[in-house]
Amino acid sequence: MNRHYTAAEFKAGVERLRKAFKDPAITTDVIVGFPGETDGDFEESYRFCEDIGFYEMHIFKYSKRKGTVAATLPNQVSDAKKDERSNKMIALRDRLSVEYRKHHLGTEAEVLFEEEKTIDGKKYLVGHTKEYILAAVPVTGPGQAVSGVRRVRLGEFIKPDILECTVL
């Protein structure tokens, strides 16, 4: 795809980030089913993503765009194969993302609370940590401020992508 770096160089960059910052949230975009991608190529990409341990991955199935070089390449991948690979990569993304959040359970963090949301019938103030972990604190009464930065302890999952927290 005309990238000007290797997987080894990318991995070395991630390792440098992890040495310089405490538990950074590393994310990436992944395209599955690019023309010529073999089962072996996909498995190599899958193992690479698993090894890096991305916090979040945005998964896209390659789609042919008229007028692009890729649209004329041989060995176009079938839609069924792209679906299969996408589903497998999405399952990996979901597992890695939960693992990253689990690592933060019980820790203190600053959260920028941005909005009020109802989750499973209960009202919460919801926001993000600097690592972009979605955190929610139960609304305890009328007039509770919706926005602002607060120090919290990250608690248990209330959804696979949301941790309930307590304000310190």
Residue, then its C-alpha position, 0 to 999 in steps of 0.5 A: m500500500n506504498r507505506h514508507y516504513t516496515a512493520a519492524e520500524f513501526k514496532a520500534g516506534v511503539e516500543r519507544l512510545r511505551k518507554a517514554f509514556k506510561d501505558p499510552a493508548i496506541t491505535t491504528d487503522v487496518i484494511v483487510g482484503f487489499p488486492g493480493e492479500t493472501d491468507g498468510d498475509f492476513e494471519e501475519s497482520y493479525r499476529f502483528c496487531e495482537d503482538i502490538g496490543f493496540y488499544e483501539m483498531h479501526i477495521f475497514k474492508y478494502s473497497k474498489r475505487k474506480g480510477t485507483v491503481a489498486a482497482t486494477l491490481p490482480n488477485q482481488v479478494s472476494d467479499a466473503k473473504k473480506d467479511e471473514r477477515s474483518n470479523k476476525m480482526i474485529a474480535l481481536r480489536d474487542r479483546l485487546s481493547v477490553e484487556y487495555r481497560k482491565h489494566h486500568l481497573g482500580t487506578e486513579a485518573e483525570v476524566l474530562f466529563e462531557e455529557e450526561k447519558t442514560i446507560d441501562g436506565k441509569k443516568y451517568l456523567v460520561g467522559h474520557t481519560k487522557e488515554y481515551i478510556l470512556a468513564a462514567v460516574p452515576v448522577t447523584g442528584p439534580g444540578q450535578a455539573v455535566s462538564g469538567v475535569r475530575r479525579v476519579r478511581l476507575g472501577e468495574f465495566i458497565k459496558p464493554d467500552i465503559l468503566e464506572c468510576t467514583v469521584l475522589 
